[in-house]
Amino acid sequence: MRASPKLSKTGKMPCKSWSLPAWDTCPGAKEDDGTAVAACSHCYARQGMYRFGVVKAAREHNMTDWQLPDWEDAMVKAIGNDKYFRWFDSGDVYCAELAYKIERVIIRTFNTKHWLPTRSHKDKDINKALLHIARIPNAVVRISSDSVHGGVLPTRNNSTIVQSLDDFDKDKHGILCRAFQRAGKCGNCRACWSKKVTTVSYALHGQRIKEPKLQEV
């Protein structure tokens, strides 16, 4: 059996992404008692179009596909010369083996800027691999805060959620994602892919981004 990664394209982003089933592959999204951390309590990837059969099937396919010997080659081919790529519009890096495979794919697609948002830094083995990825010039590992009150983690690149625009402090919260002012789209903004941007903040109450429209490719 040959690897055949299923990529998706959300209506918000200017690029394709590779994803896994939400929650089942999100160890960092869970408290010690198994409940969701605050930032994941209303996870968009467990609602809306993410519940459609074709969307779920693609992510379930990727769960087994990445374990095939030729997956790295297949991913390099699928990404091609795309300028931007996002890892995980749903799901997360749930084991170190996957992280190291992703690292090798990123190294081989040096003309592409990669953005990898994650909470899996909480696992020491996975975090070790994430630190390797973060050192690659064309990759940004953006550590997601569990807070919905603007809590910022002391990492080189991170993200957080602010309750409203009134709570946004540019000195503390970095760049505010203004997709909510652009019909839920990135537009020309590429802050999430920039190593120079320490923190990206997403507004919550009253400023929710519309459900991403998913197109499997």
N, CA and C of each residue as an Amber inpcrd file, in Angstrom:
protein
   651
   0.8400000  -1.1950000   0.0000000   0.0000000   0.0000000   0.0000000
   0.8760000   1.2450000   0.0000000   0.5270000   2.1750000  -0.8750000
   1.2940000   3.4080000  -0.9690000   0.5650000   4.5330000  -0.2280000
   1.3310000   5.4360000   0.3560000   0.7540000   6.5700000   1.0820000
   0.0500000   7.5210000   0.1180000  -1.0630000   8.0640000   0.5660000
  -1.8210000   9.0290000  -0.2450000  -2.4610000  10.0500000   0.6870000
  -1.6660000  11.0080000   1.1790000  -2.1850000  11.9840000   2.1440000
  -3.3520000  12.7870000   1.5990000  -4.3280000  13.0070000   2.4740000
  -5.4960000  13.8080000   2.1220000  -5.3070000  15.2220000   2.6770000
  -5.1570000  16.1870000   1.8050000  -5.0120000  17.5780000   2.2090000
  -6.3620000  18.2710000   2.1350000  -6.5160000  19.3090000   2.9160000
  -7.7460000  20.0860000   2.8860000  -7.4200000  21.5470000   2.6570000
  -8.4320000  22.3070000   2.3080000  -8.2740000  23.7440000   2.0550000
  -9.4460000  24.4590000   2.7100000  -9.1780000  25.1620000   3.8050000
 -10.2540000  25.9050000   4.4660000 -10.4770000  27.2270000   3.7510000
 -11.7050000  27.7240000   3.8760000 -12.0350000  28.9830000   3.2200000
 -11.2560000  30.1490000   3.7840000 -10.7980000  30.0330000   5.0410000
 -10.0940000  31.1300000   5.6870000  -8.6820000  31.2980000   5.1680000
  -7.9550000  30.1940000   4.9930000  -6.5040000  30.2660000   4.7960000
  -6.0850000  30.2920000   3.3230000  -4.8920000  30.8190000   3.0510000
  -4.3910000  30.9250000   1.6820000  -3.6150000  29.6850000   1.2510000
  -3.8340000  28.5620000   1.9340000  -2.9970000  27.3940000   1.6730000
  -3.7300000  26.1110000   2.0450000  -3.1000000  25.0060000   1.7020000
  -3.6220000  23.6930000   2.0730000  -3.1370000  23.3290000   3.4760000
  -3.7680000  22.3100000   4.0290000  -3.3560000  21.8250000   5.3410000
  -3.5000000  20.3090000   5.4130000  -2.8240000  19.7450000   6.3890000
  -2.9180000  18.3020000   6.6580000  -3.3980000  18.1450000   8.0840000
  -4.4270000  17.3220000   8.2910000  -5.0740000  17.2810000   9.5920000
  -5.4270000  15.8640000  10.0270000  -5.7590000  15.7540000  11.3150000
  -6.1560000  14.5000000  11.9400000  -7.4710000  14.7250000  12.6870000
  -8.1150000  13.6530000  13.1450000  -9.3610000  13.8190000  13.8970000
  -9.1370000  14.6380000  15.1680000  -9.9650000  15.6360000  15.3610000
  -9.8620000  16.4670000  16.5600000 -10.1790000  15.6520000  17.8070000
  -9.6110000  16.0860000  18.9110000  -9.8020000  15.5250000  20.2480000
  -9.0620000  14.1930000  20.4210000  -9.3270000  13.2210000  19.5420000
  -8.6630000  11.9190000  19.6610000  -7.1480000  12.0430000  19.5180000
  -6.6890000  13.0590000  18.7980000  -5.2480000  13.2610000  18.5950000
  -4.7650000  14.5530000  19.2410000  -5.4650000  14.9770000  20.2970000
  -5.1360000  16.2400000  20.9520000  -4.8400000  16.0270000  22.4320000
  -3.7400000  15.3920000  22.7700000  -3.4420000  15.1570000  24.1940000
  -3.3110000  16.4380000  24.9980000  -2.8130000  17.4950000  24.3850000
  -2.6150000  18.7520000  25.0830000  -3.8920000  19.5390000  25.3010000
  -5.0020000  19.0680000  24.7110000  -6.2780000  19.7690000  24.8540000
  -7.0390000  19.3360000  26.0970000  -6.4820000  18.3670000  26.8260000
  -7.2260000  17.7690000  27.9330000  -6.5840000  18.0630000  29.2870000
  -7.4530000  18.3490000  30.2500000  -7.0170000  18.4890000  31.6350000
  -6.7100000  17.0980000  32.1980000  -6.1680000  17.0440000  33.3900000
  -5.8520000  15.7590000  34.0030000  -7.0780000  14.8780000  34.1860000
  -8.2530000  15.4930000  34.3410000  -9.4720000  14.7060000  34.5280000
 -10.1640000  14.3590000  33.2140000  -9.5280000  14.6930000  32.0910000
 -10.0790000  14.3450000  30.7880000 -10.9900000  15.3730000  30.1720000
 -11.3100000  16.4340000  30.8880000 -12.1330000  17.5000000  30.3290000
 -11.2760000  18.4330000  29.4760000 -11.9310000  19.2030000  28.6430000
 -11.2110000  20.0920000  27.7390000 -10.6660000  21.3130000  28.4730000
  -9.4580000  21.7390000  28.0910000  -8.9380000  23.0040000  28.5990000
  -9.8280000  24.1190000  28.0700000  -9.7640000  25.2760000  28.6970000
 -10.6840000  26.3640000  28.3630000 -10.6950000  26.7020000  26.8730000
  -9.5190000  26.7990000  26.2710000  -9.4400000  27.2070000  24.8720000
 -10.0420000  26.1790000  23.9200000 -10.1760000  24.9370000  24.3810000
 -10.6970000  23.8710000  23.5210000 -12.1250000  23.4710000  23.8700000
 -12.7480000  24.1810000  24.7930000 -14.0740000  23.7970000  25.2590000
 -15.1500000  23.9770000  24.1970000 -14.8800000  24.8220000  23.2060000
 -15.8190000  25.0050000  22.0930000 -15.0760000  24.8200000  20.7740000
 -14.3650000  23.7320000  20.6690000 -13.5060000  23.4660000  19.5130000
 -14.2720000  23.4940000  18.1940000 -13.8500000  24.3600000  17.2720000
 -14.5180000  24.4670000  15.9740000 -14.3890000  23.1850000  15.1660000
 -13.3130000  22.4210000  15.4040000 -13.0510000  21.2180000  14.6110000
 -13.8840000  20.0170000  15.0520000 -14.7790000  20.2350000  16.0200000
 -15.7210000  19.1910000  16.4270000 -17.1510000  19.6180000  16.1340000
 -17.2790000  20.6680000  15.3240000 -18.5940000  21.2200000  15.0160000
 -18.7120000  21.4400000  13.5070000 -19.8800000  21.9100000  13.1010000
 -20.0990000  22.3340000  11.7280000 -19.7010000  21.3080000  10.6780000
 -18.9920000  21.7850000   9.6550000 -18.6330000  20.9350000   8.5200000
 -17.6420000  19.8400000   8.8890000 -16.9630000  19.9980000  10.0280000
 -16.0210000  18.9730000  10.4540000 -16.7230000  17.6640000  10.8270000
 -18.0500000  17.7120000  10.9990000 -18.8050000  16.5090000  11.3230000
 -19.2830000  15.7740000  10.0810000 -19.0790000  16.3740000   8.8970000
 -19.5180000  15.7460000   7.6490000 -18.6900000  14.4950000   7.3870000
 -19.3210000  13.5100000   6.7950000 -18.6680000  12.2310000   6.5490000
 -17.3890000  12.3260000   5.7490000 -17.3910000  13.1090000   4.6630000
 -16.2140000  13.1980000   3.8040000 -15.0500000  13.8620000   4.5330000
 -15.3540000  14.8370000   5.3920000 -14.3180000  15.5370000   6.1510000
 -13.7270000  14.6040000   7.2070000 -14.5790000  13.9050000   7.9250000
 -14.1250000  12.9620000   8.9450000 -13.3140000  11.8300000   8.3170000
 -13.7620000  11.3500000   7.1700000 -13.0790000  10.2340000   6.5190000
 -11.6550000  10.5960000   6.1170000 -11.4520000  11.8230000   5.6410000
 -10.1090000  12.2500000   5.2280000  -9.1560000  12.2760000   6.4110000
  -9.6350000  12.7520000   7.5470000  -8.7790000  12.8170000   8.7290000
  -8.5000000  11.4350000   9.3200000  -9.4820000  10.5610000   9.2650000
  -9.2750000   9.1880000   9.7130000  -8.2920000   8.4570000   8.7930000
  -8.3780000   8.7420000   7.5100000  -7.4250000   8.1690000   6.5460000
  -5.9960000   8.5990000   6.8950000  -5.8310000   9.8850000   7.2020000
  -4.4920000  10.3990000   7.5260000  -3.9040000   9.7480000   8.7790000
  -4.7620000   9.2810000   9.6840000  -4.3130000   8.6490000  10.9190000
  -3.4700000   7.4040000  10.6530000  -3.8510000   6.6440000   9.6470000
  -3.0970000   5.4370000   9.2990000  -2.0900000   5.7040000   8.1880000
  -2.4220000   6.6510000   7.3100000  -1.5780000   6.9180000   6.1450000
  -0.1770000   7.3840000   6.5380000  -0.0890000   8.2280000   7.5900000
   1.2200000   8.7920000   7.9380000   2.1910000   7.7300000   8.4330000
   1.6860000   6.5770000   8.8110000   2.5370000   5.5180000   9.3300000
   3.1620000   4.6400000   8.2350000   2.7610000   4.8830000   6.9930000
   3.3240000   4.1200000   5.8880000   4.7510000   4.5940000   5.5740000
   5.6070000   3.6860000   5.0930000   7.0270000   4.0200000   4.8700000
   7.2570000   5.1710000   3.8920000   6.3890000   5.3210000   2.9020000
   6.6200000   6.3360000   1.8640000   5.8240000   7.6170000   2.0970000
   5.2910000   7.7830000   3.3220000   4.4620000   8.9650000   3.5880000
   5.2380000  10.2670000   3.4280000   6.4640000  10.3100000   3.8620000
   7.2430000  11.5440000   3.7490000   7.4010000  11.9510000   2.2900000
   7.7130000  10.9990000   1.4270000   7.8370000  11.2830000  -0.0070000
   6.5130000  11.7910000  -0.5640000   5.4160000  11.1490000  -0.1540000
   4.0980000  11.5300000  -0.6490000   3.7250000  12.9410000  -0.2000000
   4.0800000  13.3060000   1.0400000   3.7840000  14.6410000   1.5310000
   4.6020000  15.6990000   0.8120000   5.8590000  15.4200000   0.5740000
   6.7140000  16.3640000  -0.1510000   6.1320000  16.6300000  -1.5350000
   5.6640000  15.5920000  -2.1820000   5.0670000  15.7350000  -3.5090000
   3.7580000  16.5180000  -3.4320000   2.9400000  16.2400000  -2.4180000
   1.6430000  16.9090000  -2.2830000   1.8030000  18.4060000  -2.0070000
   2.7880000  18.7570000  -1.2000000   3.0330000  20.1720000  -0.8840000
   3.6350000  20.8940000  -2.0770000   4.5120000  20.2030000  -2.7960000
   5.1140000  20.7790000  -3.9970000   5.8570000  22.0740000  -3.7110000
   5.5860000  23.0820000  -4.5130000   6.2340000  24.3880000  -4.3350000
   5.2920000  25.4330000  -3.7450000   4.2710000  24.9740000  -3.0280000
   3.3410000  25.9170000  -2.3990000   4.1070000  26.8640000  -1.4720000
   3.7050000  28.1210000  -1.4470000   4.4040000  29.1170000  -0.6420000
   4.1350000  28.9410000   0.8510000   2.9120000  28.4730000   1.1830000
   2.5330000  28.3440000   2.5870000   1.8430000  27.0010000   2.8140000
   1.9930000  26.5120000   4.0420000   1.3400000  25.2620000   4.4090000
   1.0230000  25.3040000   5.9010000  -0.1360000  24.7580000   6.2720000
  -0.5000000  24.6690000   7.6870000  -0.6460000  23.2020000   8.0870000
  -0.0690000  22.8630000   9.2070000  -0.2660000  21.5510000   9.7980000
  -1.3990000  21.6560000  10.8190000  -2.3830000  20.7680000  10.6930000
  -3.4400000  20.6190000  11.6910000  -4.4330000  21.7780000  11.7610000
  -5.3680000  21.8330000  10.7970000  -6.5290000  22.6900000  11.0440000
  -7.4980000  21.9290000  11.9450000  -7.2150000  20.6530000  12.1840000
  -7.8600000  19.8830000  13.2470000  -6.8710000  18.8110000  13.6990000
  -6.9580000  18.4170000  14.9750000  -6.0110000  17.4500000  15.5110000
  -4.7020000  18.1060000  15.9260000  -3.7220000  17.2680000  16.2890000
  -2.4460000  17.7880000  16.7810000  -1.3800000  16.7010000  16.6440000
  -0.1530000  17.0740000  16.9520000   0.9630000  16.1170000  16.9650000
   0.7970000  15.2560000  18.2190000   0.3470000  14.0420000  18.0450000
   0.0270000  13.2420000  19.2240000   1.0970000  12.2230000  19.6000000
   2.1890000  12.1460000  18.8220000   3.2990000  11.2690000  19.1930000
   4.5870000  11.7890000  18.5640000   5.6990000  11.4510000  19.1780000
   6.9950000  11.9500000  18.7290000   7.3590000  11.4280000  17.3460000
   6.9780000  10.1990000  17.0320000   7.3140000   9.6290000  15.7180000
   6.7280000  10.4760000  14.6000000   5.4790000  10.8930000  14.7560000
   4.8520000  11.7590000  13.7540000   5.5840000  13.0870000  13.6720000
   5.9700000  13.6420000  14.8070000   6.6660000  14.9330000  14.8210000
   7.9710000  14.8710000  14.0370000   8.7180000  13.8110000  14.2070000
   9.9940000  13.6950000  13.4920000   9.7770000  13.5010000  11.9940000
   8.6980000  12.8330000  11.6220000   8.3850000  12.7040000  10.1970000
   8.0350000  14.0620000   9.6080000   7.2480000  14.8330000  10.3510000
   6.8930000  16.1830000   9.9000000   8.1490000  17.0300000   9.7500000
   9.0560000  16.8950000  10.6890000  10.3130000  17.6410000  10.6130000
  11.0310000  17.3660000   9.2860000  11.1080000  16.1100000   8.9060000
  11.8170000  15.7570000   7.6690000  11.0880000  16.2780000   6.4370000
   9.7580000  16.2870000   6.4790000   8.9860000  16.8430000   5.3590000
   9.2660000  18.3360000   5.2220000   9.2840000  19.0520000   6.3360000
   9.5260000  20.4970000   6.3100000  10.9160000  20.8060000   5.7690000
  11.8930000  20.0470000   6.1980000  13.2600000  20.2590000   5.7170000
  13.3350000  20.0710000   4.1990000  12.6110000  19.1070000   3.6970000
  12.6620000  18.8020000   2.2570000  11.8270000  19.7660000   1.4210000
  10.9050000  20.5010000   2.0410000  10.0980000  21.4950000   1.3100000
  10.5380000  22.8920000   1.7490000  11.8030000  23.1840000   1.4930000
  12.4200000  24.4150000   2.0120000  11.8900000  25.6780000   1.3640000
  11.1700000  25.5720000   0.2290000  10.5870000  26.7550000  -0.4050000
   9.2060000  27.1000000   0.1550000   8.7340000  26.2940000   1.0740000
   7.4080000  26.4880000   1.6690000   7.5420000  26.9410000   3.1150000
   6.7280000  27.9300000   3.5170000   6.6850000  28.3510000   4.9030000
   5.6230000  27.5260000   5.6300000   6.0450000  26.8560000   6.6970000
   5.1570000  25.9650000   7.4380000   4.7560000  26.5850000   8.7770000
   3.4700000  26.4520000   9.0940000   2.9500000  26.8850000  10.3860000
   2.3570000  25.6700000  11.0890000   2.8290000  25.4110000  12.3110000
   2.3550000  24.2690000  13.0790000   1.8810000  24.7590000  14.4600000
   0.5690000  24.9620000  14.6390000   0.0410000  25.3150000  15.9580000
  -0.1220000  24.0490000  16.7890000   0.1780000  24.0990000  18.0780000
   0.1400000  22.8640000  18.8730000   0.0160000  23.1380000  20.3700000
  -0.5400000  22.1570000  21.0620000  -0.5300000  22.1160000  22.5240000
   0.2540000  20.9060000  23.0200000   0.8520000  20.1740000  22.1080000
   1.5150000  18.9200000  22.4650000   2.8780000  19.0990000  23.1130000
   3.2790000  20.3520000  23.3300000   4.5420000  20.6070000  24.0290000
   4.5000000  20.0950000  25.4630000   3.3160000  19.7990000  25.9640000
   3.1610000  19.3090000  27.3320000   3.7510000  17.9140000  27.5210000
   3.8950000  17.1890000  26.4370000   4.5330000  15.8660000  26.4700000
   6.0210000  16.0550000  26.1920000   6.8820000  15.6140000  27.0940000
   8.3110000  15.9110000  26.9730000   8.9420000  15.2920000  25.7310000
   8.5030000  14.1040000  25.3290000   9.0730000  13.4780000  24.1350000
   8.6450000  14.2060000  22.8640000   7.3660000  14.5750000  22.8140000
   6.8820000  15.3290000  21.6600000   7.5280000  16.7070000  21.6290000
   7.6420000  17.3340000  22.7880000   8.2270000  18.6770000  22.8530000
   9.6690000  18.6870000  22.3470000  10.4070000  17.6360000  22.6360000
  11.7770000  17.5470000  22.1400000  11.8040000  17.6140000  20.6230000
  10.8710000  16.9060000  19.9900000  10.7830000  16.9330000  18.5240000
  10.3150000  18.2970000  18.0290000   9.3700000  18.9110000  18.7420000
   8.8790000  20.2340000  18.3450000   9.9870000  21.2750000  18.3820000
  10.8790000  21.1670000  19.3480000  12.0070000  22.0950000  19.4270000
  12.9190000  21.9480000  18.2200000  13.0610000  20.7250000  17.7250000
  13.8360000  20.4920000  16.4990000  13.1770000  21.2120000  15.3290000
  11.8460000  21.0530000  15.2170000  11.1160000  21.6750000  14.1110000
  11.2200000  23.1950000  14.1840000  11.1290000  23.7350000  15.3900000
  11.1470000  25.1920000  15.5710000  12.4470000  25.8220000  15.1000000
  13.5080000  25.0380000  15.0280000  14.8060000  25.5720000  14.5910000
  14.9440000  25.6350000  13.0680000  14.0200000  25.0010000  12.3510000
  14.0830000  24.9990000  10.8890000  13.6990000  26.3860000  10.3710000
  14.4820000  26.9790000   9.4790000  14.2270000  28.3610000   9.0350000
  12.8430000  28.5940000   8.4450000  12.2850000  27.6020000   7.7710000
  10.9960000  27.8070000   7.0960000   9.8180000  27.2540000   7.9010000
   9.9900000  27.0870000   9.2120000   8.9150000  26.5490000  10.0420000
   8.6810000  27.4070000  11.2770000   7.4000000  27.5720000  11.6290000
   7.0180000  28.2260000  12.8810000   6.1730000  27.2450000  13.6830000
   6.6730000  26.8590000  14.8400000   5.8880000  26.0680000  15.7880000
   5.2740000  27.0590000  16.7610000   3.9610000  27.2330000  16.6560000
   3.2910000  28.2470000  17.4730000   2.5500000  27.5430000  18.6140000
   3.0690000  27.6920000  19.8290000   2.5090000  27.0390000  21.0040000
   1.2360000  27.7640000  21.4390000   0.1380000  27.0230000  21.5240000
  -1.1590000  27.6160000  21.8410000  -1.4020000  27.6460000  23.3430000
  -1.7830000  28.7930000  23.8550000  -2.1410000  28.9250000  25.2610000
  -3.5010000  28.2830000  25.5110000  -3.6800000  27.7160000  26.6940000
  -4.9800000  27.1530000  27.0700000  -5.9500000  28.2290000  27.5220000
  -5.4550000  29.4410000  27.7080000  -6.2460000  30.5310000  28.2670000
  -7.2220000  31.1200000  27.2470000  -8.3560000  31.5990000  27.7560000
  -9.2770000  32.4050000  26.9430000  -9.3380000  33.8240000  27.5060000
  -8.3420000  34.1550000  28.3140000  -8.2790000  35.4870000  28.9360000
  -6.9540000  36.1820000  28.6220000  -6.3600000  35.8330000  27.4970000
  -5.1570000  36.5140000  27.0670000  -3.8780000  36.0560000  27.7320000
  -3.8950000  34.9010000  28.3710000  -2.6770000  34.3730000  28.9670000
  -1.6580000  34.0200000  27.9030000  -0.4320000  34.4630000  28.0620000
   0.6170000  34.2610000  27.0580000   1.7210000  33.3720000  27.6220000
   2.0960000  32.3650000  26.8810000   3.1560000  31.4610000  27.3060000
   4.5270000  32.0430000  26.9710000   5.5330000  31.7890000  27.7810000
   6.8740000  32.3480000  27.5540000   7.6730000  31.5380000  26.5380000
   7.1650000  31.4850000  25.3190000   7.8420000  30.7630000  24.2490000
   8.1300000  31.7050000  23.0940000   9.0170000  31.2980000  22.2260000
   9.4360000  32.1660000  21.1250000   8.2660000  32.5410000  20.2330000
   7.4280000  31.5830000  19.8730000   6.2480000  31.8310000  19.0400000
   5.0510000  31.1700000  19.7000000   3.9830000  31.9270000  19.8770000
   2.8250000  31.3950000  20.5860000   1.5490000  32.0740000  20.1180000
   0.4170000  31.6150000  20.6790000  -0.8670000  32.2500000  20.3890000
  -1.7350000  32.1970000  21.6300000  -2.7200000  33.0810000  21.6810000
  -3.6450000  33.1110000  22.8070000  -5.0060000  33.5870000  22.3280000
  -5.9770000  33.5710000  23.2380000  -7.3290000  34.0420000  22.9480000
  -7.6430000  35.1880000  23.9110000  -8.2010000  36.2650000  23.3690000
  -8.6660000  37.3710000  24.2120000 -10.1890000  37.3940000  24.1500000
 -10.8230000  37.7870000  25.2730000 -12.2760000  37.7380000  25.3660000
 -12.9570000  38.6710000  24.3630000 -12.3580000  39.8130000  24.1360000
 -12.9420000  40.7920000  23.2220000 -11.8440000  41.7530000  22.7830000
 -12.1830000  42.6180000  21.8620000 -11.2190000  43.6130000  21.3900000
 -10.8000000  44.5480000  22.5140000 -11.7060000  44.7760000  23.4710000
 -11.3820000  45.6570000  24.5900000 -10.2810000  45.0840000  25.4730000
 -10.0940000  43.7680000  25.4300000  -9.0800000  43.1140000  26.2570000
  -7.7340000  42.9870000  25.5570000  -7.6860000  43.3840000  24.3080000
  -6.4450000  43.2480000  23.5490000  -5.4630000  44.3500000  23.9120000
  -4.2690000  43.9400000  24.3170000  -3.1850000  44.8560000  24.6700000
  -2.0250000  44.5510000  23.7370000  -1.7390000  45.4380000  22.8120000
  -0.7370000  45.1360000  21.7940000   0.6450000  44.8880000  22.3870000
   0.9350000  45.4980000  23.5340000   2.2390000  45.2850000  24.1580000
   2.3650000  43.8800000  24.7330000   1.2570000  43.2960000  25.1260000
   1.2600000  41.9650000  25.7170000   0.8350000  40.8980000  24.7200000
  -0.1210000  41.2380000  23.8680000  -0.7780000  40.2330000  23.0380000
  -0.3200000  40.2230000  21.5910000   0.7040000  40.9880000  21.2550000
   1.3070000  40.9020000  19.9310000   0.4240000  41.3690000  18.7950000
   0.1470000  40.4640000  17.8660000  -0.6570000  40.7650000  16.6860000
  -2.0640000  40.2180000  16.8780000  -3.0760000  41.0280000  16.6030000
  -4.4580000  40.5710000  16.6830000  -4.8920000  40.0300000  15.3260000
  -5.3660000  38.7890000  15.3170000  -5.9140000  38.2170000  14.0810000
  -7.2120000  38.9400000  13.7480000  -7.2420000  39.5810000  12.5920000
  -8.4130000  40.3630000  12.1910000  -9.2190000  39.6670000  11.0970000
  -9.1470000  38.3470000  11.0740000  -9.9400000  37.6020000  10.0890000
 -11.4320000  37.8720000  10.2670000 -11.8430000  38.1570000  11.5060000
 -13.2580000  38.4200000  11.7640000 -13.7430000  39.6770000  11.0470000
 -12.8160000  40.5440000  10.6440000 -13.1810000  41.7480000   9.9010000
 -13.1100000  41.5310000   8.3920000 -12.6820000  40.3240000   8.0030000
 -12.5310000  40.0030000   6.5830000 -13.3260000  38.7600000   6.2230000
 -14.5250000  38.6640000   6.7580000 -15.3990000  37.5170000   6.4890000
 -14.7220000  36.1980000   6.8340000 -13.9140000  36.2230000   7.9080000
 -13.2720000  35.0030000   8.3720000 -12.0800000  34.5530000   7.5520000
 -11.4590000  35.4510000   6.8140000 -10.3370000  35.0810000   5.9510000
  -9.0350000  35.7580000   6.3840000  -7.9180000  35.1100000   6.0620000
  -6.6080000  35.6710000   6.3900000  -6.3090000  36.9370000   5.6000000
  -6.8360000  37.0240000   4.3930000  -6.4990000  38.1530000   3.5330000
  -5.0200000  38.1450000   3.2170000  -4.3730000  39.2990000   3.3310000
  -2.9360000  39.3900000   3.0640000  -2.0790000  39.0970000   4.2960000
  -2.6940000  38.8800000   5.4260000  -1.9420000  38.6530000   6.6620000
  -1.2900000  37.2630000   6.6640000  -0.0280000  37.2310000   7.0760000
   0.6950000  35.9610000   7.1950000   1.4180000  35.9010000   8.5440000
   0.8650000  36.5850000   9.5480000   1.5130000  36.6610000  10.8540000
   1.7610000  35.2810000  11.4610000   0.8320000  34.3750000  11.2920000
   0.9710000  33.0490000  11.9020000   2.1890000  32.3000000  11.3790000
   2.6190000  32.6080000  10.1770000   3.7650000  31.9420000   9.5490000
   5.0810000  32.6630000   9.8080000   5.0540000  33.7760000  10.5210000
   6.2500000  34.6010000  10.6910000   6.9570000  34.3270000  12.0060000
   8.2250000  33.9800000  11.9380000   9.0220000  33.7950000  13.1500000
   9.1950000  35.1120000  13.9040000   9.0820000  36.2340000  13.2000000
   9.2630000  37.5340000  13.8300000   8.0970000  37.9020000  14.7440000
   6.9570000  37.2700000  14.5410000   5.7710000  37.5480000  15.3520000
   5.7490000  36.5880000  16.5290000   5.9640000  37.1250000  17.7200000
   6.0000000  36.2780000  18.9100000   4.6190000  35.7400000  19.2570000
   3.6230000  36.6410000  19.3680000   2.2850000  36.2370000  19.7960000
   1.2250000  36.6530000  18.7800000   0.3380000  35.7240000  18.4600000
  -0.8590000  36.0220000  17.6710000  -2.0550000  35.8090000  18.5860000
  -2.9460000  36.7930000  18.6420000  -4.1250000  36.7250000  19.5090000
  -5.3900000  36.6190000  18.6700000  -6.3040000  35.7920000  19.1510000
  -7.5870000  35.5920000  18.4880000  -8.7000000  36.0790000  19.4050000
  -9.6110000  36.8960000  18.8680000 -10.7200000  37.4180000  19.6540000
 -11.8060000  36.3640000  19.8010000 -12.4530000  36.3480000  20.9710000
 -13.4780000  35.3400000  21.2300000 -14.8750000  35.9400000  21.2400000
 -15.2900000  36.5140000  22.3630000 -16.6810000  36.9270000  22.5160000
 -17.0850000  38.0140000  21.5300000 -18.1330000  37.7200000  20.7870000
 -18.6820000  38.7110000  19.8730000 -17.8980000  38.8670000  18.5900000
 -16.7790000  38.1550000  18.4610000 -15.9330000  38.3520000  17.2900000
 -15.5680000  36.9930000  16.6620000 -16.4310000  36.0190000  16.8020000
 -16.0970000  34.6810000  16.3560000 -15.9710000  34.5970000  14.8450000
 -14.9890000  33.8670000  14.4080000 -14.7890000  33.6480000  12.9810000
 -15.8370000  32.6680000  12.4830000 -16.3300000  32.8610000  11.3040000
 -17.3050000  31.9480000  10.7400000 -16.7080000  30.5550000  10.5670000
 -17.5830000  29.5690000  10.5190000 -17.1220000  28.1880000  10.3150000
 -16.2870000  28.1120000   9.0430000 -15.0960000  27.5080000   9.1040000
 -14.2950000  27.3880000   7.8940000 -14.9470000  26.4600000   6.8820000
 -14.9440000  26.8710000   5.6330000 -15.4610000  26.0160000   4.5720000
 -14.3470000  25.0930000   4.1230000 -14.6000000  23.8110000   4.2040000
 -13.5750000  22.8260000   3.9170000 -13.7410000  22.2300000   2.5230000
 -12.6300000  22.1470000   1.8450000 -12.6170000  21.4940000   0.5490000
 -11.5010000  20.4760000   0.5550000 -11.8520000  19.2230000   0.4310000
 -10.8250000  18.1690000   0.4170000 -10.1740000  18.1410000  -0.9530000
  -8.8520000  18.0330000  -0.9830000  -8.1070000  18.0610000  -2.2470000
  -7.2010000  16.8500000  -2.3310000
